Amino acid sequence: MLSPERIQAYRRMSPEERWRQVEELMTLAWRTLRALPREERERRLAVVRAEHEASDAALLAHLRERG
């Protein structure tokens, strides 16, 4: 959980500052992922893909129930 001070700091940031932080975190994440052995990197990406597909399927099922 973020502290109230951290939340206020984020609120004071400009959109450009927030985007710069996002870019820095994405760069770090990709650099870290690429540093893994190929098998581990592929395993992790497969897990993320499966979670994404499951989320899409759940959303479609919900929309079909309501439609």
Backbone as XML, in Angstrom:
<?xml version="1.0"?>
<chain id="A" units="angstrom">
  <residue number="1" name="MET">
    <atom name="N" x="0.845" y="-1.175" z="0.000"/>
    <atom name="CA" x="0.000" y="0.000" z="0.000"/>
    <atom name="C" x="0.891" y="1.240" z="0.000"/>
  </residue>
  <residue number="2" name="LEU">
    <atom name="N" x="0.485" y="2.213" z="-0.777"/>
    <atom name="CA" x="1.261" y="3.450" z="-0.847"/>
    <atom name="C" x="0.958" y="4.353" z="0.344"/>
  </residue>
  <residue number="3" name="SER">
    <atom name="N" x="1.976" y="5.041" z="0.781"/>
    <atom name="CA" x="1.784" y="5.989" z="1.880"/>
    <atom name="C" x="1.043" y="7.220" z="1.355"/>
  </residue>
  <residue number="4" name="PRO">
    <atom name="N" x="0.379" y="7.938" z="2.238"/>
    <atom name="CA" x="-0.290" y="9.178" z="1.804"/>
    <atom name="C" x="0.690" y="10.160" z="1.154"/>
  </residue>
  <residue number="5" name="GLU">
    <atom name="N" x="1.923" y="10.193" z="1.642"/>
    <atom name="CA" x="2.921" y="11.099" z="1.062"/>
    <atom name="C" x="3.244" y="10.701" z="-0.380"/>
  </residue>
  <residue number="6" name="ARG">
    <atom name="N" x="3.370" y="9.396" z="-0.619"/>
    <atom name="CA" x="3.682" y="8.912" z="-1.970"/>
    <atom name="C" x="2.532" y="9.200" z="-2.911"/>
  </residue>
  <residue number="7" name="ILE">
    <atom name="N" x="1.307" y="9.019" z="-2.422"/>
    <atom name="CA" x="0.132" y="9.315" z="-3.246"/>
    <atom name="C" x="0.105" y="10.787" z="-3.615"/>
  </residue>
  <residue number="8" name="GLN">
    <atom name="N" x="0.382" y="11.665" z="-2.654"/>
    <atom name="CA" x="0.405" y="13.092" z="-2.942"/>
    <atom name="C" x="1.509" y="13.437" z="-3.939"/>
  </residue>
  <residue number="9" name="ALA">
    <atom name="N" x="2.660" y="12.785" z="-3.813"/>
    <atom name="CA" x="3.755" y="13.031" z="-4.758"/>
    <atom name="C" x="3.320" y="12.663" z="-6.171"/>
  </residue>
  <residue number="10" name="TYR">
    <atom name="N" x="2.618" y="11.544" z="-6.328"/>
    <atom name="CA" x="2.124" y="11.148" z="-7.653"/>
    <atom name="C" x="1.107" y="12.147" z="-8.180"/>
  </residue>
  <residue number="11" name="ARG">
    <atom name="N" x="0.266" y="12.654" z="-7.300"/>
    <atom name="CA" x="-0.753" y="13.622" z="-7.731"/>
    <atom name="C" x="-0.127" y="14.931" z="-8.193"/>
  </residue>
  <residue number="12" name="ARG">
    <atom name="N" x="1.023" y="15.282" z="-7.627"/>
    <atom name="CA" x="1.695" y="16.531" z="-8.020"/>
    <atom name="C" x="2.452" y="16.388" z="-9.340"/>
  </residue>
  <residue number="13" name="MET">
    <atom name="N" x="2.696" y="15.163" z="-9.768"/>
    <atom name="CA" x="3.465" y="14.952" z="-11.001"/>
    <atom name="C" x="2.652" y="15.359" z="-12.224"/>
  </residue>
  <residue number="14" name="SER">
    <atom name="N" x="3.368" y="15.837" z="-13.202"/>
    <atom name="CA" x="2.728" y="16.134" z="-14.478"/>
    <atom name="C" x="2.533" y="14.811" z="-15.230"/>
  </residue>
  <residue number="15" name="PRO">
    <atom name="N" x="1.675" y="14.809" z="-16.231"/>
    <atom name="CA" x="1.529" y="13.586" z="-17.031"/>
    <atom name="C" x="2.865" y="13.135" z="-17.639"/>
  </residue>
  <residue number="16" name="GLU">
    <atom name="N" x="3.692" y="14.077" z="-18.029"/>
    <atom name="CA" x="4.994" y="13.735" z="-18.593"/>
    <atom name="C" x="5.887" y="13.037" z="-17.562"/>
  </residue>
  <residue number="17" name="GLU">
    <atom name="N" x="5.865" y="13.521" z="-16.334"/>
    <atom name="CA" x="6.663" y="12.894" z="-15.268"/>
    <atom name="C" x="6.171" y="11.489" z="-14.972"/>
  </residue>
  <residue number="18" name="ARG">
    <atom name="N" x="4.839" y="11.321" z="-14.926"/>
    <atom name="CA" x="4.291" y="9.985" z="-14.673"/>
    <atom name="C" x="4.655" y="9.042" z="-15.819"/>
  </residue>
  <residue number="19" name="TRP">
    <atom name="N" x="4.548" y="9.529" z="-17.066"/>
    <atom name="CA" x="4.890" y="8.682" z="-18.204"/>
    <atom name="C" x="6.375" y="8.312" z="-18.183"/>
  </residue>
  <residue number="20" name="ARG">
    <atom name="N" x="7.227" y="9.231" z="-17.794"/>
    <atom name="CA" x="8.666" y="8.940" z="-17.694"/>
    <atom name="C" x="8.906" y="7.804" z="-16.693"/>
  </residue>
  <residue number="21" name="GLN">
    <atom name="N" x="8.196" y="7.832" z="-15.579"/>
    <atom name="CA" x="8.336" y="6.753" z="-14.596"/>
    <atom name="C" x="7.859" y="5.425" z="-15.170"/>
  </residue>
  <residue number="22" name="VAL">
    <atom name="N" x="6.744" y="5.457" z="-15.897"/>
    <atom name="CA" x="6.237" y="4.231" z="-16.528"/>
    <atom name="C" x="7.274" y="3.680" z="-17.494"/>
  </residue>
  <residue number="23" name="GLU">
    <atom name="N" x="7.840" y="4.546" z="-18.324"/>
    <atom name="CA" x="8.864" y="4.101" z="-19.280"/>
    <atom name="C" x="10.080" y="3.505" z="-18.571"/>
  </residue>
  <residue number="24" name="GLU">
    <atom name="N" x="10.509" y="4.131" z="-17.500"/>
    <atom name="CA" x="11.658" y="3.615" z="-16.756"/>
    <atom name="C" x="11.363" y="2.229" z="-16.188"/>
  </residue>
  <residue number="25" name="LEU">
    <atom name="N" x="10.155" y="2.050" z="-15.645"/>
    <atom name="CA" x="9.790" y="0.752" z="-15.083"/>
    <atom name="C" x="9.653" y="-0.318" z="-16.170"/>
  </residue>
  <residue number="26" name="MET">
    <atom name="N" x="9.084" y="0.060" z="-17.323"/>
    <atom name="CA" x="8.969" y="-0.905" z="-18.419"/>
    <atom name="C" x="10.349" y="-1.309" z="-18.928"/>
  </residue>
  <residue number="27" name="THR">
    <atom name="N" x="11.237" y="-0.350" z="-19.047"/>
    <atom name="CA" x="12.599" y="-0.646" z="-19.495"/>
    <atom name="C" x="13.288" y="-1.591" z="-18.517"/>
  </residue>
  <residue number="28" name="LEU">
    <atom name="N" x="13.157" y="-1.320" z="-17.230"/>
    <atom name="CA" x="13.740" y="-2.192" z="-16.223"/>
    <atom name="C" x="13.145" y="-3.598" z="-16.296"/>
  </residue>
  <residue number="29" name="ALA">
    <atom name="N" x="11.829" y="-3.682" z="-16.451"/>
    <atom name="CA" x="11.169" y="-4.989" z="-16.511"/>
    <atom name="C" x="11.656" y="-5.790" z="-17.711"/>
  </residue>
  <residue number="30" name="TRP">
    <atom name="N" x="11.747" y="-5.163" z="-18.886"/>
    <atom name="CA" x="12.206" y="-5.881" z="-20.078"/>
    <atom name="C" x="13.674" y="-6.270" z="-19.958"/>
  </residue>
  <residue number="31" name="ARG">
    <atom name="N" x="14.473" y="-5.388" z="-19.405"/>
    <atom name="CA" x="15.901" y="-5.696" z="-19.221"/>
    <atom name="C" x="16.066" y="-6.898" z="-18.284"/>
  </residue>
  <residue number="32" name="THR">
    <atom name="N" x="15.284" y="-6.908" z="-17.218"/>
    <atom name="CA" x="15.336" y="-8.012" z="-16.258"/>
    <atom name="C" x="14.854" y="-9.302" z="-16.905"/>
  </residue>
  <residue number="33" name="LEU">
    <atom name="N" x="13.779" y="-9.228" z="-17.666"/>
    <atom name="CA" x="13.250" y="-10.407" z="-18.339"/>
    <atom name="C" x="14.259" y="-10.966" z="-19.343"/>
  </residue>
  <residue number="34" name="ARG">
    <atom name="N" x="14.885" y="-10.091" z="-20.115"/>
    <atom name="CA" x="15.869" y="-10.538" z="-21.110"/>
    <atom name="C" x="17.113" y="-11.130" z="-20.468"/>
  </residue>
  <residue number="35" name="ALA">
    <atom name="N" x="17.386" y="-10.779" z="-19.225"/>
    <atom name="CA" x="18.563" y="-11.305" z="-18.536"/>
    <atom name="C" x="18.357" y="-12.747" z="-18.062"/>
  </residue>
  <residue number="36" name="LEU">
    <atom name="N" x="17.111" y="-13.199" z="-18.050"/>
    <atom name="CA" x="16.822" y="-14.566" z="-17.606"/>
    <atom name="C" x="17.250" y="-15.576" z="-18.669"/>
  </residue>
  <residue number="37" name="PRO">
    <atom name="N" x="17.489" y="-16.801" z="-18.255"/>
    <atom name="CA" x="17.722" y="-17.857" z="-19.250"/>
    <atom name="C" x="16.496" y="-17.974" z="-20.162"/>
  </residue>
  <residue number="38" name="ARG">
    <atom name="N" x="16.711" y="-18.353" z="-21.407"/>
    <atom name="CA" x="15.639" y="-18.400" z="-22.401"/>
    <atom name="C" x="14.444" y="-19.227" z="-21.915"/>
  </residue>
  <residue number="39" name="GLU">
    <atom name="N" x="14.691" y="-20.375" z="-21.320"/>
    <atom name="CA" x="13.610" y="-21.245" z="-20.879"/>
    <atom name="C" x="12.739" y="-20.578" z="-19.815"/>
  </residue>
  <residue number="40" name="GLU">
    <atom name="N" x="13.377" y="-19.907" z="-18.870"/>
    <atom name="CA" x="12.629" y="-19.218" z="-17.811"/>
    <atom name="C" x="11.856" y="-18.038" z="-18.383"/>
  </residue>
  <residue number="41" name="ARG">
    <atom name="N" x="12.494" y="-17.297" z="-19.279"/>
    <atom name="CA" x="11.817" y="-16.157" z="-19.915"/>
    <atom name="C" x="10.564" y="-16.647" z="-20.655"/>
  </residue>
  <residue number="42" name="GLU">
    <atom name="N" x="10.698" y="-17.713" z="-21.437"/>
    <atom name="CA" x="9.562" y="-18.245" z="-22.182"/>
    <atom name="C" x="8.478" y="-18.773" z="-21.252"/>
  </residue>
  <residue number="43" name="ARG">
    <atom name="N" x="8.874" y="-19.394" z="-20.148"/>
    <atom name="CA" x="7.898" y="-19.893" z="-19.180"/>
    <atom name="C" x="7.089" y="-18.751" z="-18.607"/>
  </residue>
  <residue number="44" name="ARG">
    <atom name="N" x="7.777" y="-17.685" z="-18.222"/>
    <atom name="CA" x="7.074" y="-16.532" z="-17.634"/>
    <atom name="C" x="6.148" y="-15.863" z="-18.640"/>
  </residue>
  <residue number="45" name="LEU">
    <atom name="N" x="6.614" y="-15.723" z="-19.872"/>
    <atom name="CA" x="5.771" y="-15.118" z="-20.901"/>
    <atom name="C" x="4.554" y="-15.994" z="-21.187"/>
  </residue>
  <residue number="46" name="ALA">
    <atom name="N" x="4.723" y="-17.309" z="-21.153"/>
    <atom name="CA" x="3.594" y="-18.223" z="-21.358"/>
    <atom name="C" x="2.565" y="-18.061" z="-20.245"/>
  </residue>
  <residue number="47" name="VAL">
    <atom name="N" x="3.022" y="-17.885" z="-19.013"/>
    <atom name="CA" x="2.100" y="-17.680" z="-17.889"/>
    <atom name="C" x="1.302" y="-16.394" z="-18.094"/>
  </residue>
  <residue number="48" name="VAL">
    <atom name="N" x="1.973" y="-15.333" z="-18.500"/>
    <atom name="CA" x="1.294" y="-14.054" z="-18.723"/>
    <atom name="C" x="0.281" y="-14.179" z="-19.861"/>
  </residue>
  <residue number="49" name="ARG">
    <atom name="N" x="0.673" y="-14.856" z="-20.935"/>
    <atom name="CA" x="-0.258" y="-15.048" z="-22.063"/>
    <atom name="C" x="-1.490" y="-15.835" z="-21.611"/>
  </residue>
  <residue number="50" name="ALA">
    <atom name="N" x="-1.288" y="-16.893" z="-20.843"/>
    <atom name="CA" x="-2.409" y="-17.711" z="-20.371"/>
    <atom name="C" x="-3.338" y="-16.893" z="-19.480"/>
  </residue>
  <residue number="51" name="GLU">
    <atom name="N" x="-2.772" y="-16.074" z="-18.595"/>
    <atom name="CA" x="-3.595" y="-15.217" z="-17.732"/>
    <atom name="C" x="-4.399" y="-14.223" z="-18.562"/>
  </residue>
  <residue number="52" name="HIS">
    <atom name="N" x="-3.767" y="-13.675" z="-19.590"/>
    <atom name="CA" x="-4.439" y="-12.710" z="-20.462"/>
    <atom name="C" x="-5.596" y="-13.381" z="-21.207"/>
  </residue>
  <residue number="53" name="GLU">
    <atom name="N" x="-5.343" y="-14.574" z="-21.743"/>
    <atom name="CA" x="-6.389" y="-15.299" z="-22.463"/>
    <atom name="C" x="-7.543" y="-15.671" z="-21.531"/>
  </residue>
  <residue number="54" name="ALA">
    <atom name="N" x="-7.238" y="-16.074" z="-20.304"/>
    <atom name="CA" x="-8.284" y="-16.409" z="-19.338"/>
    <atom name="C" x="-9.107" y="-15.175" z="-18.992"/>
  </residue>
  <residue number="55" name="SER">
    <atom name="N" x="-8.449" y="-14.047" z="-18.851"/>
    <atom name="CA" x="-9.149" y="-12.801" z="-18.555"/>
    <atom name="C" x="-10.067" y="-12.412" z="-19.710"/>
  </residue>
  <residue number="56" name="ASP">
    <atom name="N" x="-9.569" y="-12.532" z="-20.937"/>
    <atom name="CA" x="-10.395" y="-12.241" z="-22.115"/>
    <atom name="C" x="-11.615" y="-13.155" z="-22.162"/>
  </residue>
  <residue number="57" name="ALA">
    <atom name="N" x="-11.406" y="-14.443" z="-21.898"/>
    <atom name="CA" x="-12.505" y="-15.407" z="-21.933"/>
    <atom name="C" x="-13.549" y="-15.075" z="-20.866"/>
  </residue>
  <residue number="58" name="ALA">
    <atom name="N" x="-13.111" y="-14.704" z="-19.687"/>
    <atom name="CA" x="-14.042" y="-14.350" z="-18.614"/>
    <atom name="C" x="-14.849" y="-13.107" z="-18.981"/>
  </residue>
  <residue number="59" name="LEU">
    <atom name="N" x="-14.197" y="-12.131" z="-19.573"/>
    <atom name="CA" x="-14.893" y="-10.915" z="-19.994"/>
    <atom name="C" x="-15.925" y="-11.239" z="-21.065"/>
  </residue>
  <residue number="60" name="LEU">
    <atom name="N" x="-15.547" y="-12.034" z="-22.066"/>
    <atom name="CA" x="-16.494" y="-12.405" z="-23.117"/>
    <atom name="C" x="-17.684" y="-13.183" z="-22.555"/>
  </residue>
  <residue number="61" name="ALA">
    <atom name="N" x="-17.415" y="-14.094" z="-21.635"/>
    <atom name="CA" x="-18.501" y="-14.863" z="-21.015"/>
    <atom name="C" x="-19.459" y="-13.934" z="-20.280"/>
  </residue>
  <residue number="62" name="HIS">
    <atom name="N" x="-18.916" y="-12.988" z="-19.566"/>
    <atom name="CA" x="-19.759" y="-12.030" z="-18.830"/>
    <atom name="C" x="-20.606" y="-11.207" z="-19.796"/>
  </residue>
  <residue number="63" name="LEU">
    <atom name="N" x="-19.987" y="-10.739" z="-20.878"/>
    <atom name="CA" x="-20.726" y="-9.931" z="-21.853"/>
    <atom name="C" x="-21.812" y="-10.763" z="-22.527"/>
  </residue>
  <residue number="64" name="ARG">
    <atom name="N" x="-21.553" y="-12.027" z="-22.794"/>
    <atom name="CA" x="-22.571" y="-12.889" z="-23.406"/>
    <atom name="C" x="-23.749" y="-13.104" z="-22.455"/>
  </residue>
  <residue number="65" name="GLU">
    <atom name="N" x="-23.451" y="-13.247" z="-21.158"/>
    <atom name="CA" x="-24.520" y="-13.439" z="-20.181"/>
    <atom name="C" x="-25.440" y="-12.223" z="-20.100"/>
  </residue>
  <residue number="66" name="ARG">
    <atom name="N" x="-24.872" y="-11.051" z="-20.270"/>
    <atom name="CA" x="-25.645" y="-9.811" z="-20.128"/>
    <atom name="C" x="-26.367" y="-9.452" z="-21.420"/>
  </residue>
  <residue number="67" name="GLY">
    <atom name="N" x="-25.858" y="-9.987" z="-22.552"/>
    <atom name="CA" x="-26.396" y="-9.606" z="-23.870"/>
    <atom name="C" x="-27.567" y="-10.396" z="-24.248"/>
  </residue>
</chain>
